[in-house]
Amino acid sequence: MKLSDLKYGETARISGISEQCQGEARRRLLDLGFVRGTIVTVQNISPLGNPVAYSLRDTLIALRHEQAEQIFIELEE
């Protein structure tokens, strides 16, 4: 499952980043805290659906749909 599949209010654990995401794009996601094992929750969705604000590690970060598709997750129960 991908981060872009999460609905408003849902929580998941990051399981990894796509191998297709390389270089600066990968480094940026990692620097923002999107690392394996991190808990992430959808906090806000813009009126047009893009970007989406995610809460992780006591911060709020907005990602575009294309970026969120590169992050793999597992739903939290």
mmJSON file of the N, C-alpha and C atoms, coordinates in Angstrom:
{"data_MODEL":{"atom_site":{
"group_PDB":["ATOM","ATOM","ATOM","ATOM","ATOM","ATOM","ATOM","ATOM","ATOM","ATOM","ATOM","ATOM","ATOM","ATOM","ATOM","ATOM","ATOM","ATOM","ATOM","ATOM","ATOM","ATOM","ATOM","ATOM","ATOM","ATOM","ATOM","ATOM","ATOM","ATOM","ATOM","ATOM","ATOM","ATOM","ATOM","ATOM","ATOM","ATOM","ATOM","ATOM","ATOM","ATOM","ATOM","ATOM","ATOM","ATOM","ATOM","ATOM","ATOM","ATOM","ATOM","ATOM","ATOM","ATOM","ATOM","ATOM","ATOM","ATOM","ATOM","ATOM","ATOM","ATOM","ATOM","ATOM","ATOM","ATOM","ATOM","ATOM","ATOM","ATOM","ATOM","ATOM","ATOM","ATOM","ATOM","ATOM","ATOM","ATOM","ATOM","ATOM","ATOM","ATOM","ATOM","ATOM","ATOM","ATOM","ATOM","ATOM","ATOM","ATOM","ATOM","ATOM","ATOM","ATOM","ATOM","ATOM","ATOM","ATOM","ATOM","ATOM","ATOM","ATOM","ATOM","ATOM","ATOM","ATOM","ATOM","ATOM","ATOM","ATOM","ATOM","ATOM","ATOM","ATOM","ATOM","ATOM","ATOM","ATOM","ATOM","ATOM","ATOM","ATOM","ATOM","ATOM","ATOM","ATOM","ATOM","ATOM","ATOM","ATOM","ATOM","ATOM","ATOM","ATOM","ATOM","ATOM","ATOM","ATOM","ATOM","ATOM","ATOM","ATOM","ATOM","ATOM","ATOM","ATOM","ATOM","ATOM","ATOM","ATOM","ATOM","ATOM","ATOM","ATOM","ATOM","ATOM","ATOM","ATOM","ATOM","ATOM","ATOM","ATOM","ATOM","ATOM","ATOM","ATOM","ATOM","ATOM","ATOM","ATOM","ATOM","ATOM","ATOM","ATOM","ATOM","ATOM","ATOM","ATOM","ATOM","ATOM","ATOM","ATOM","ATOM","ATOM","ATOM","ATOM","ATOM","ATOM","ATOM","ATOM","ATOM","ATOM","ATOM","ATOM","ATOM","ATOM","ATOM","ATOM","ATOM","ATOM","ATOM","ATOM","ATOM","ATOM","ATOM","ATOM","ATOM","ATOM","ATOM","ATOM","ATOM","ATOM","ATOM","ATOM","ATOM","ATOM","ATOM","ATOM","ATOM","ATOM","ATOM","ATOM","ATOM","ATOM","ATOM","ATOM","ATOM","ATOM","ATOM","ATOM","ATOM"],
"id":[1,2,3,4,5,6,7,8,9,10,11,12,13,14,15,16,17,18,19,20,21,22,23,24,25,26,27,28,29,30,31,32,33,34,35,36,37,38,39,40,41,42,43,44,45,46,47,48,49,50,51,52,53,54,55,56,57,58,59,60,61,62,63,64,65,66,67,68,69,70,71,72,73,74,75,76,77,78,79,80,81,82,83,84,85,86,87,88,89,90,91,92,93,94,95,96,97,98,99,100,101,102,103,104,105,106,107,108,109,110,111,112,113,114,115,116,117,118,119,120,121,122,123,124,125,126,127,128,129,130,131,132,133,134,135,136,137,138,139,140,141,142,143,144,145,146,147,148,149,150,151,152,153,154,155,156,157,158,159,160,161,162,163,164,165,166,167,168,169,170,171,172,173,174,175,176,177,178,179,180,181,182,183,184,185,186,187,188,189,190,191,192,193,194,195,196,197,198,199,200,201,202,203,204,205,206,207,208,209,210,211,212,213,214,215,216,217,218,219,220,221,222,223,224,225,226,227,228,229,230,231],
"type_symbol":["N","C","C","N","C","C","N","C","C","N","C","C","N","C","C","N","C","C","N","C","C","N","C","C","N","C","C","N","C","C","N","C","C","N","C","C","N","C","C","N","C","C","N","C","C","N","C","C","N","C","C","N","C","C","N","C","C","N","C","C","N","C","C","N","C","C","N","C","C","N","C","C","N","C","C","N","C","C","N","C","C","N","C","C","N","C","C","N","C","C","N","C","C","N","C","C","N","C","C","N","C","C","N","C","C","N","C","C","N","C","C","N","C","C","N","C","C","N","C","C","N","C","C","N","C","C","N","C","C","N","C","C","N","C","C","N","C","C","N","C","C","N","C","C","N","C","C","N","C","C","N","C","C","N","C","C","N","C","C","N","C","C","N","C","C","N","C","C","N","C","C","N","C","C","N","C","C","N","C","C","N","C","C","N","C","C","N","C","C","N","C","C","N","C","C","N","C","C","N","C","C","N","C","C","N","C","C","N","C","C","N","C","C","N","C","C","N","C","C","N","C","C","N","C","C","N","C","C","N","C","C"],
"label_atom_id":["N","CA","C","N","CA","C","N","CA","C","N","CA","C","N","CA","C","N","CA","C","N","CA","C","N","CA","C","N","CA","C","N","CA","C","N","CA","C","N","CA","C","N","CA","C","N","CA","C","N","CA","C","N","CA","C","N","CA","C","N","CA","C","N","CA","C","N","CA","C","N","CA","C","N","CA","C","N","CA","C","N","CA","C","N","CA","C","N","CA","C","N","CA","C","N","CA","C","N","CA","C","N","CA","C","N","CA","C","N","CA","C","N","CA","C","N","CA","C","N","CA","C","N","CA","C","N","CA","C","N","CA","C","N","CA","C","N","CA","C","N","CA","C","N","CA","C","N","CA","C","N","CA","C","N","CA","C","N","CA","C","N","CA","C","N","CA","C","N","CA","C","N","CA","C","N","CA","C","N","CA","C","N","CA","C","N","CA","C","N","CA","C","N","CA","C","N","CA","C","N","CA","C","N","CA","C","N","CA","C","N","CA","C","N","CA","C","N","CA","C","N","CA","C","N","CA","C","N","CA","C","N","CA","C","N","CA","C","N","CA","C","N","CA","C","N","CA","C","N","CA","C","N","CA","C","N","CA","C","N","CA","C","N","CA","C","N","CA","C"],
"label_alt_id":[null,null,null,null,null,null,null,null,null,null,null,null,null,null,null,null,null,null,null,null,null,null,null,null,null,null,null,null,null,null,null,null,null,null,null,null,null,null,null,null,null,null,null,null,null,null,null,null,null,null,null,null,null,null,null,null,null,null,null,null,null,null,null,null,null,null,null,null,null,null,null,null,null,null,null,null,null,null,null,null,null,null,null,null,null,null,null,null,null,null,null,null,null,null,null,null,null,null,null,null,null,null,null,null,null,null,null,null,null,null,null,null,null,null,null,null,null,null,null,null,null,null,null,null,null,null,null,null,null,null,null,null,null,null,null,null,null,null,null,null,null,null,null,null,null,null,null,null,null,null,null,null,null,null,null,null,null,null,null,null,null,null,null,null,null,null,null,null,null,null,null,null,null,null,null,null,null,null,null,null,null,null,null,null,null,null,null,null,null,null,null,null,null,null,null,null,null,null,null,null,null,null,null,null,null,null,null,null,null,null,null,null,null,null,null,null,null,null,null,null,null,null,null,null,null,null,null,null,null,null,null],
"label_comp_id":["MET","MET","MET","LYS","LYS","LYS","LEU","LEU","LEU","SER","SER","SER","ASP","ASP","ASP","LEU","LEU","LEU","LYS","LYS","LYS","TYR","TYR","TYR","GLY","GLY","GLY","GLU","GLU","GLU","THR","THR","THR","ALA","ALA","ALA","ARG","ARG","ARG","ILE","ILE","ILE","SER","SER","SER","GLY","GLY","GLY","ILE","ILE","ILE","SER","SER","SER","GLU","GLU","GLU","GLN","GLN","GLN","CYS","CYS","CYS","GLN","GLN","GLN","GLY","GLY","GLY","GLU","GLU","GLU","ALA","ALA","ALA","ARG","ARG","ARG","ARG","ARG","ARG","ARG","ARG","ARG","LEU","LEU","LEU","LEU","LEU","LEU","ASP","ASP","ASP","LEU","LEU","LEU","GLY","GLY","GLY","PHE","PHE","PHE","VAL","VAL","VAL","ARG","ARG","ARG","GLY","GLY","GLY","THR","THR","THR","ILE","ILE","ILE","VAL","VAL","VAL","THR","THR","THR","VAL","VAL","VAL","GLN","GLN","GLN","ASN","ASN","ASN","ILE","ILE","ILE","SER","SER","SER","PRO","PRO","PRO","LEU","LEU","LEU","GLY","GLY","GLY","ASN","ASN","ASN","PRO","PRO","PRO","VAL","VAL","VAL","ALA","ALA","ALA","TYR","TYR","TYR","SER","SER","SER","LEU","LEU","LEU","ARG","ARG","ARG","ASP","ASP","ASP","THR","THR","THR","LEU","LEU","LEU","ILE","ILE","ILE","ALA","ALA","ALA","LEU","LEU","LEU","ARG","ARG","ARG","HIS","HIS","HIS","GLU","GLU","GLU","GLN","GLN","GLN","ALA","ALA","ALA","GLU","GLU","GLU","GLN","GLN","GLN","ILE","ILE","ILE","PHE","PHE","PHE","ILE","ILE","ILE","GLU","GLU","GLU","LEU","LEU","LEU","GLU","GLU","GLU","GLU","GLU","GLU"],
"label_asym_id":["A","A","A","A","A","A","A","A","A","A","A","A","A","A","A","A","A","A","A","A","A","A","A","A","A","A","A","A","A","A","A","A","A","A","A","A","A","A","A","A","A","A","A","A","A","A","A","A","A","A","A","A","A","A","A","A","A","A","A","A","A","A","A","A","A","A","A","A","A","A","A","A","A","A","A","A","A","A","A","A","A","A","A","A","A","A","A","A","A","A","A","A","A","A","A","A","A","A","A","A","A","A","A","A","A","A","A","A","A","A","A","A","A","A","A","A","A","A","A","A","A","A","A","A","A","A","A","A","A","A","A","A","A","A","A","A","A","A","A","A","A","A","A","A","A","A","A","A","A","A","A","A","A","A","A","A","A","A","A","A","A","A","A","A","A","A","A","A","A","A","A","A","A","A","A","A","A","A","A","A","A","A","A","A","A","A","A","A","A","A","A","A","A","A","A","A","A","A","A","A","A","A","A","A","A","A","A","A","A","A","A","A","A","A","A","A","A","A","A","A","A","A","A","A","A","A","A","A","A","A","A"],
"label_entity_id":["1","1","1","1","1","1","1","1","1","1","1","1","1","1","1","1","1","1","1","1","1","1","1","1","1","1","1","1","1","1","1","1","1","1","1","1","1","1","1","1","1","1","1","1","1","1","1","1","1","1","1","1","1","1","1","1","1","1","1","1","1","1","1","1","1","1","1","1","1","1","1","1","1","1","1","1","1","1","1","1","1","1","1","1","1","1","1","1","1","1","1","1","1","1","1","1","1","1","1","1","1","1","1","1","1","1","1","1","1","1","1","1","1","1","1","1","1","1","1","1","1","1","1","1","1","1","1","1","1","1","1","1","1","1","1","1","1","1","1","1","1","1","1","1","1","1","1","1","1","1","1","1","1","1","1","1","1","1","1","1","1","1","1","1","1","1","1","1","1","1","1","1","1","1","1","1","1","1","1","1","1","1","1","1","1","1","1","1","1","1","1","1","1","1","1","1","1","1","1","1","1","1","1","1","1","1","1","1","1","1","1","1","1","1","1","1","1","1","1","1","1","1","1","1","1","1","1","1","1","1","1"],
"label_seq_id":[1,1,1,2,2,2,3,3,3,4,4,4,5,5,5,6,6,6,7,7,7,8,8,8,9,9,9,10,10,10,11,11,11,12,12,12,13,13,13,14,14,14,15,15,15,16,16,16,17,17,17,18,18,18,19,19,19,20,20,20,21,21,21,22,22,22,23,23,23,24,24,24,25,25,25,26,26,26,27,27,27,28,28,28,29,29,29,30,30,30,31,31,31,32,32,32,33,33,33,34,34,34,35,35,35,36,36,36,37,37,37,38,38,38,39,39,39,40,40,40,41,41,41,42,42,42,43,43,43,44,44,44,45,45,45,46,46,46,47,47,47,48,48,48,49,49,49,50,50,50,51,51,51,52,52,52,53,53,53,54,54,54,55,55,55,56,56,56,57,57,57,58,58,58,59,59,59,60,60,60,61,61,61,62,62,62,63,63,63,64,64,64,65,65,65,66,66,66,67,67,67,68,68,68,69,69,69,70,70,70,71,71,71,72,72,72,73,73,73,74,74,74,75,75,75,76,76,76,77,77,77],
"pdbx_PDB_ins_code":[null,null,null,null,null,null,null,null,null,null,null,null,null,null,null,null,null,null,null,null,null,null,null,null,null,null,null,null,null,null,null,null,null,null,null,null,null,null,null,null,null,null,null,null,null,null,null,null,null,null,null,null,null,null,null,null,null,null,null,null,null,null,null,null,null,null,null,null,null,null,null,null,null,null,null,null,null,null,null,null,null,null,null,null,null,null,null,null,null,null,null,null,null,null,null,null,null,null,null,null,null,null,null,null,null,null,null,null,null,null,null,null,null,null,null,null,null,null,null,null,null,null,null,null,null,null,null,null,null,null,null,null,null,null,null,null,null,null,null,null,null,null,null,null,null,null,null,null,null,null,null,null,null,null,null,null,null,null,null,null,null,null,null,null,null,null,null,null,null,null,null,null,null,null,null,null,null,null,null,null,null,null,null,null,null,null,null,null,null,null,null,null,null,null,null,null,null,null,null,null,null,null,null,null,null,null,null,null,null,null,null,null,null,null,null,null,null,null,null,null,null,null,null,null,null,null,null,null,null,null,null],
"Cartn_x":[0.856,0.0,0.902,0.42,1.201,0.614,1.462,1.026,-0.105,-0.069,-1.106,-2.478,-2.544,-3.813,-4.52,-3.813,-4.419,-5.541,-6.574,-7.704,-7.548,-8.331,-8.286,-8.457,-7.541,-7.612,-6.987,-6.644,-6.035,-4.571,-4.114,-2.739,-2.057,-0.769,-0.002,1.446,2.168,3.599,4.346,5.36,6.139,6.97,6.885,7.644,8.804,8.862,9.987,9.673,10.695,10.57,10.89,10.16,10.329,11.775,12.247,13.592,13.685,12.553,12.539,12.775,12.597,12.829,14.307,15.087,16.53,17.016,18.262,18.909,18.316,18.169,17.69,16.274,15.427,14.039,14.006,14.802,14.867,15.449,16.532,17.196,16.239,15.444,14.496,13.46,12.885,11.886,12.485,13.692,14.355,14.65,15.125,15.426,14.177,13.03,11.77,11.227,11.816,11.396,10.604,10.474,9.738,10.657,10.965,11.855,11.085,11.614,10.966,10.667,9.427,9.011,8.307,8.362,7.722,6.204,5.482,4.022,3.599,2.668,2.204,0.675,0.082,-1.374,-1.754,-2.827,-3.328,-4.069,-3.588,-4.167,-5.061,-4.731,-5.491,-5.331,-6.412,-6.378,-6.849,-6.069,-6.453,-7.749,-8.467,-9.756,-9.687,-8.585,-8.439,-7.777,-7.465,-6.889,-5.378,-4.732,-3.284,-2.739,-1.86,-1.168,-1.992,-1.407,-1.993,-1.008,-1.525,-0.676,-0.648,0.558,0.769,1.432,1.002,1.599,2.541,3.799,4.77,5.853,6.293,7.363,7.115,5.902,5.52,5.651,5.473,5.501,4.465,4.133,3.149,3.856,3.773,4.469,3.495,3.482,2.613,3.41,2.823,3.435,2.451,2.991,2.173,1.899,0.852,0.446,1.607,2.36,3.468,4.54,4.764,5.747,5.218,3.958,3.354,3.265,3.193,3.142,4.451,5.526,6.837,7.075,6.157,6.332,5.381,5.947,5.155,4.803,3.585,3.097,2.385,2.166,1.323,0.336,-0.957,-1.978,-1.811,-2.05,-2.031,-3.449,-3.587,-4.916,-5.375],
"Cartn_y":[-1.173,0.0,1.236,2.301,3.531,4.619,5.552,6.661,7.442,7.546,8.279,7.612,6.348,5.621,5.908,6.514,6.79,7.815,7.619,8.551,9.458,10.522,11.474,10.756,11.03,10.466,9.095,8.422,7.09,7.191,6.153,6.091,4.851,4.99,3.873,3.963,2.862,2.805,2.726,3.542,3.541,2.262,1.585,0.346,0.514,1.64,1.874,2.906,3.18,4.114,3.351,3.638,2.964,3.055,1.969,1.957,2.939,3.291,4.238,5.669,5.919,7.243,7.317,8.058,8.124,9.57,9.718,11.02,12.001,13.243,14.321,14.075,13.487,13.23,12.262,11.202,10.215,10.85,11.59,12.237,13.201,13.946,14.902,14.188,13.101,12.357,11.822,11.294,10.774,11.902,13.031,14.179,14.728,14.615,15.081,14.118,12.925,11.969,10.785,10.638,9.509,8.29,7.738,6.58,5.369,4.182,2.931,2.935,2.538,2.433,3.658,4.772,6.004,5.914,6.376,6.422,7.729,7.639,8.81,8.807,10.011,10.17,11.277,11.072,12.12,13.143,14.386,15.445,16.396,16.628,17.599,17.293,17.458,17.273,18.572,19.104,20.367,20.176,21.261,21.16,20.412,20.534,19.838,18.472,18.092,16.782,16.706,17.796,17.791,19.17,19.327,18.312,17.835,16.879,16.325,16.568,16.974,17.218,15.965,15.518,14.33,14.722,14.095,14.31,13.149,13.486,12.477,13.118,12.396,12.869,14.29,14.541,15.834,17.009,16.754,17.836,17.573,18.592,18.493,18.791,17.852,17.994,17.733,18.621,18.456,17.843,16.821,16.182,16.18,16.306,16.136,14.648,14.35,12.966,12.147,12.735,12.032,11.629,12.458,12.134,11.04,11.157,10.182,8.796,8.716,7.421,6.652,7.331,6.69,6.053,6.284,5.819,4.657,3.525,2.335,2.311,1.84,1.843,0.539,0.354,-0.72,-0.057,-0.316,0.293,-0.122,0.827,0.556,0.223,-0.747,-1.155,-0.245],
"Cartn_z":[0.0,0.0,0.0,-0.628,-0.73,0.163,0.557,1.402,0.731,-0.566,-1.305,-1.199,-0.763,-0.616,0.705,1.674,2.982,2.864,3.64,3.706,4.926,4.954,6.059,7.403,8.339,9.68,9.836,8.745,8.845,9.254,9.937,10.424,9.872,9.557,9.012,9.477,9.255,9.558,8.222,8.056,6.82,6.752,5.598,5.423,4.449,3.736,2.841,1.777,0.962,-0.154,-1.43,-2.483,-3.763,-4.25,-4.866,-5.454,-6.621,-7.212,-8.328,-7.865,-6.589,-6.01,-5.613,-6.367,-6.155,-6.048,-5.693,-5.68,-4.689,-5.14,-4.276,-3.767,-4.595,-4.182,-3.003,-3.076,-1.988,-0.725,-0.885,0.248,0.948,0.176,0.756,1.607,1.096,1.863,3.161,3.079,4.279,5.267,4.765,5.631,6.317,5.655,6.237,7.287,7.38,8.403,7.894,6.594,6.024,5.942,7.115,7.214,7.737,7.451,7.86,9.358,9.688,11.08,11.631,10.925,11.388,11.227,12.249,12.203,11.541,10.595,9.846,9.793,9.919,9.896,8.918,8.162,7.269,8.123,8.123,8.944,8.166,6.898,6.117,4.634,3.889,2.442,1.809,0.872,0.233,-0.56,-0.83,-1.528,-2.863,-3.563,-4.844,-4.683,-3.439,-3.169,-3.256,-3.593,-3.753,-3.408,-2.433,-1.637,-0.439,0.27,1.491,2.629,3.796,4.969,5.838,6.156,6.979,8.29,9.363,10.676,10.962,11.269,11.651,12.499,13.511,14.395,14.906,15.38,15.962,15.001,13.718,12.738,11.651,10.888,9.813,8.495,7.549,6.273,5.136,4.145,2.978,1.831,1.213,0.049,-1.107,-2.316,-3.511,-3.713,-4.467,-4.725,-5.307,-6.229,-6.873,-5.86,-4.854,-3.82,-2.904,-2.503,-1.588,-2.217,-3.541,-4.224,-4.098,-3.765,-3.653,-2.282,-1.336,0.046,0.319,0.73,1.04,2.524,2.826,4.208,4.546,5.846,6.367,7.311,7.122,7.975,9.428,10.327,11.762,12.198,13.04,13.539,14.652],
"occupancy":[1.0,1.0,1.0,1.0,1.0,1.0,1.0,1.0,1.0,1.0,1.0,1.0,1.0,1.0,1.0,1.0,1.0,1.0,1.0,1.0,1.0,1.0,1.0,1.0,1.0,1.0,1.0,1.0,1.0,1.0,1.0,1.0,1.0,1.0,1.0,1.0,1.0,1.0,1.0,1.0,1.0,1.0,1.0,1.0,1.0,1.0,1.0,1.0,1.0,1.0,1.0,1.0,1.0,1.0,1.0,1.0,1.0,1.0,1.0,1.0,1.0,1.0,1.0,1.0,1.0,1.0,1.0,1.0,1.0,1.0,1.0,1.0,1.0,1.0,1.0,1.0,1.0,1.0,1.0,1.0,1.0,1.0,1.0,1.0,1.0,1.0,1.0,1.0,1.0,1.0,1.0,1.0,1.0,1.0,1.0,1.0,1.0,1.0,1.0,1.0,1.0,1.0,1.0,1.0,1.0,1.0,1.0,1.0,1.0,1.0,1.0,1.0,1.0,1.0,1.0,1.0,1.0,1.0,1.0,1.0,1.0,1.0,1.0,1.0,1.0,1.0,1.0,1.0,1.0,1.0,1.0,1.0,1.0,1.0,1.0,1.0,1.0,1.0,1.0,1.0,1.0,1.0,1.0,1.0,1.0,1.0,1.0,1.0,1.0,1.0,1.0,1.0,1.0,1.0,1.0,1.0,1.0,1.0,1.0,1.0,1.0,1.0,1.0,1.0,1.0,1.0,1.0,1.0,1.0,1.0,1.0,1.0,1.0,1.0,1.0,1.0,1.0,1.0,1.0,1.0,1.0,1.0,1.0,1.0,1.0,1.0,1.0,1.0,1.0,1.0,1.0,1.0,1.0,1.0,1.0,1.0,1.0,1.0,1.0,1.0,1.0,1.0,1.0,1.0,1.0,1.0,1.0,1.0,1.0,1.0,1.0,1.0,1.0,1.0,1.0,1.0,1.0,1.0,1.0,1.0,1.0,1.0,1.0,1.0,1.0,1.0,1.0,1.0,1.0,1.0,1.0],
"B_iso_or_equiv":[0.0,0.0,0.0,0.0,0.0,0.0,0.0,0.0,0.0,0.0,0.0,0.0,0.0,0.0,0.0,0.0,0.0,0.0,0.0,0.0,0.0,0.0,0.0,0.0,0.0,0.0,0.0,0.0,0.0,0.0,0.0,0.0,0.0,0.0,0.0,0.0,0.0,0.0,0.0,0.0,0.0,0.0,0.0,0.0,0.0,0.0,0.0,0.0,0.0,0.0,0.0,0.0,0.0,0.0,0.0,0.0,0.0,0.0,0.0,0.0,0.0,0.0,0.0,0.0,0.0,0.0,0.0,0.0,0.0,0.0,0.0,0.0,0.0,0.0,0.0,0.0,0.0,0.0,0.0,0.0,0.0,0.0,0.0,0.0,0.0,0.0,0.0,0.0,0.0,0.0,0.0,0.0,0.0,0.0,0.0,0.0,0.0,0.0,0.0,0.0,0.0,0.0,0.0,0.0,0.0,0.0,0.0,0.0,0.0,0.0,0.0,0.0,0.0,0.0,0.0,0.0,0.0,0.0,0.0,0.0,0.0,0.0,0.0,0.0,0.0,0.0,0.0,0.0,0.0,0.0,0.0,0.0,0.0,0.0,0.0,0.0,0.0,0.0,0.0,0.0,0.0,0.0,0.0,0.0,0.0,0.0,0.0,0.0,0.0,0.0,0.0,0.0,0.0,0.0,0.0,0.0,0.0,0.0,0.0,0.0,0.0,0.0,0.0,0.0,0.0,0.0,0.0,0.0,0.0,0.0,0.0,0.0,0.0,0.0,0.0,0.0,0.0,0.0,0.0,0.0,0.0,0.0,0.0,0.0,0.0,0.0,0.0,0.0,0.0,0.0,0.0,0.0,0.0,0.0,0.0,0.0,0.0,0.0,0.0,0.0,0.0,0.0,0.0,0.0,0.0,0.0,0.0,0.0,0.0,0.0,0.0,0.0,0.0,0.0,0.0,0.0,0.0,0.0,0.0,0.0,0.0,0.0,0.0,0.0,0.0,0.0,0.0,0.0,0.0,0.0,0.0],
"pdbx_formal_charge":[null,null,null,null,null,null,null,null,null,null,null,null,null,null,null,null,null,null,null,null,null,null,null,null,null,null,null,null,null,null,null,null,null,null,null,null,null,null,null,null,null,null,null,null,null,null,null,null,null,null,null,null,null,null,null,null,null,null,null,null,null,null,null,null,null,null,null,null,null,null,null,null,null,null,null,null,null,null,null,null,null,null,null,null,null,null,null,null,null,null,null,null,null,null,null,null,null,null,null,null,null,null,null,null,null,null,null,null,null,null,null,null,null,null,null,null,null,null,null,null,null,null,null,null,null,null,null,null,null,null,null,null,null,null,null,null,null,null,null,null,null,null,null,null,null,null,null,null,null,null,null,null,null,null,null,null,null,null,null,null,null,null,null,null,null,null,null,null,null,null,null,null,null,null,null,null,null,null,null,null,null,null,null,null,null,null,null,null,null,null,null,null,null,null,null,null,null,null,null,null,null,null,null,null,null,null,null,null,null,null,null,null,null,null,null,null,null,null,null,null,null,null,null,null,null,null,null,null,null,null,null],
"auth_seq_id":[1,1,1,2,2,2,3,3,3,4,4,4,5,5,5,6,6,6,7,7,7,8,8,8,9,9,9,10,10,10,11,11,11,12,12,12,13,13,13,14,14,14,15,15,15,16,16,16,17,17,17,18,18,18,19,19,19,20,20,20,21,21,21,22,22,22,23,23,23,24,24,24,25,25,25,26,26,26,27,27,27,28,28,28,29,29,29,30,30,30,31,31,31,32,32,32,33,33,33,34,34,34,35,35,35,36,36,36,37,37,37,38,38,38,39,39,39,40,40,40,41,41,41,42,42,42,43,43,43,44,44,44,45,45,45,46,46,46,47,47,47,48,48,48,49,49,49,50,50,50,51,51,51,52,52,52,53,53,53,54,54,54,55,55,55,56,56,56,57,57,57,58,58,58,59,59,59,60,60,60,61,61,61,62,62,62,63,63,63,64,64,64,65,65,65,66,66,66,67,67,67,68,68,68,69,69,69,70,70,70,71,71,71,72,72,72,73,73,73,74,74,74,75,75,75,76,76,76,77,77,77],
"auth_comp_id":["MET","MET","MET","LYS","LYS","LYS","LEU","LEU","LEU","SER","SER","SER","ASP","ASP","ASP","LEU","LEU","LEU","LYS","LYS","LYS","TYR","TYR","TYR","GLY","GLY","GLY","GLU","GLU","GLU","THR","THR","THR","ALA","ALA","ALA","ARG","ARG","ARG","ILE","ILE","ILE","SER","SER","SER","GLY","GLY","GLY","ILE","ILE","ILE","SER","SER","SER","GLU","GLU","GLU","GLN","GLN","GLN","CYS","CYS","CYS","GLN","GLN","GLN","GLY","GLY","GLY","GLU","GLU","GLU","ALA","ALA","ALA","ARG","ARG","ARG","ARG","ARG","ARG","ARG","ARG","ARG","LEU","LEU","LEU","LEU","LEU","LEU","ASP","ASP","ASP","LEU","LEU","LEU","GLY","GLY","GLY","PHE","PHE","PHE","VAL","VAL","VAL","ARG","ARG","ARG","GLY","GLY","GLY","THR","THR","THR","ILE","ILE","ILE","VAL","VAL","VAL","THR","THR","THR","VAL","VAL","VAL","GLN","GLN","GLN","ASN","ASN","ASN","ILE","ILE","ILE","SER","SER","SER","PRO","PRO","PRO","LEU","LEU","LEU","GLY","GLY","GLY","ASN","ASN","ASN","PRO","PRO","PRO","VAL","VAL","VAL","ALA","ALA","ALA","TYR","TYR","TYR","SER","SER","SER","LEU","LEU","LEU","ARG","ARG","ARG","ASP","ASP","ASP","THR","THR","THR","LEU","LEU","LEU","ILE","ILE","ILE","ALA","ALA","ALA","LEU","LEU","LEU","ARG","ARG","ARG","HIS","HIS","HIS","GLU","GLU","GLU","GLN","GLN","GLN","ALA","ALA","ALA","GLU","GLU","GLU","GLN","GLN","GLN","ILE","ILE","ILE","PHE","PHE","PHE","ILE","ILE","ILE","GLU","GLU","GLU","LEU","LEU","LEU","GLU","GLU","GLU","GLU","GLU","GLU"],
"auth_asym_id":["A","A","A","A","A","A","A","A","A","A","A","A","A","A","A","A","A","A","A","A","A","A","A","A","A","A","A","A","A","A","A","A","A","A","A","A","A","A","A","A","A","A","A","A","A","A","A","A","A","A","A","A","A","A","A","A","A","A","A","A","A","A","A","A","A","A","A","A","A","A","A","A","A","A","A","A","A","A","A","A","A","A","A","A","A","A","A","A","A","A","A","A","A","A","A","A","A","A","A","A","A","A","A","A","A","A","A","A","A","A","A","A","A","A","A","A","A","A","A","A","A","A","A","A","A","A","A","A","A","A","A","A","A","A","A","A","A","A","A","A","A","A","A","A","A","A","A","A","A","A","A","A","A","A","A","A","A","A","A","A","A","A","A","A","A","A","A","A","A","A","A","A","A","A","A","A","A","A","A","A","A","A","A","A","A","A","A","A","A","A","A","A","A","A","A","A","A","A","A","A","A","A","A","A","A","A","A","A","A","A","A","A","A","A","A","A","A","A","A","A","A","A","A","A","A","A","A","A","A","A","A"],
"auth_atom_id":["N","CA","C","N","CA","C","N","CA","C","N","CA","C","N","CA","C","N","CA","C","N","CA","C","N","CA","C","N","CA","C","N","CA","C","N","CA","C","N","CA","C","N","CA","C","N","CA","C","N","CA","C","N","CA","C","N","CA","C","N","CA","C","N","CA","C","N","CA","C","N","CA","C","N","CA","C","N","CA","C","N","CA","C","N","CA","C","N","CA","C","N","CA","C","N","CA","C","N","CA","C","N","CA","C","N","CA","C","N","CA","C","N","CA","C","N","CA","C","N","CA","C","N","CA","C","N","CA","C","N","CA","C","N","CA","C","N","CA","C","N","CA","C","N","CA","C","N","CA","C","N","CA","C","N","CA","C","N","CA","C","N","CA","C","N","CA","C","N","CA","C","N","CA","C","N","CA","C","N","CA","C","N","CA","C","N","CA","C","N","CA","C","N","CA","C","N","CA","C","N","CA","C","N","CA","C","N","CA","C","N","CA","C","N","CA","C","N","CA","C","N","CA","C","N","CA","C","N","CA","C","N","CA","C","N","CA","C","N","CA","C","N","CA","C","N","CA","C","N","CA","C","N","CA","C","N","CA","C","N","CA","C","N","CA","C","N","CA","C"],
"pdbx_PDB_model_num":[1,1,1,1,1,1,1,1,1,1,1,1,1,1,1,1,1,1,1,1,1,1,1,1,1,1,1,1,1,1,1,1,1,1,1,1,1,1,1,1,1,1,1,1,1,1,1,1,1,1,1,1,1,1,1,1,1,1,1,1,1,1,1,1,1,1,1,1,1,1,1,1,1,1,1,1,1,1,1,1,1,1,1,1,1,1,1,1,1,1,1,1,1,1,1,1,1,1,1,1,1,1,1,1,1,1,1,1,1,1,1,1,1,1,1,1,1,1,1,1,1,1,1,1,1,1,1,1,1,1,1,1,1,1,1,1,1,1,1,1,1,1,1,1,1,1,1,1,1,1,1,1,1,1,1,1,1,1,1,1,1,1,1,1,1,1,1,1,1,1,1,1,1,1,1,1,1,1,1,1,1,1,1,1,1,1,1,1,1,1,1,1,1,1,1,1,1,1,1,1,1,1,1,1,1,1,1,1,1,1,1,1,1,1,1,1,1,1,1,1,1,1,1,1,1,1,1,1,1,1,1]
}}}
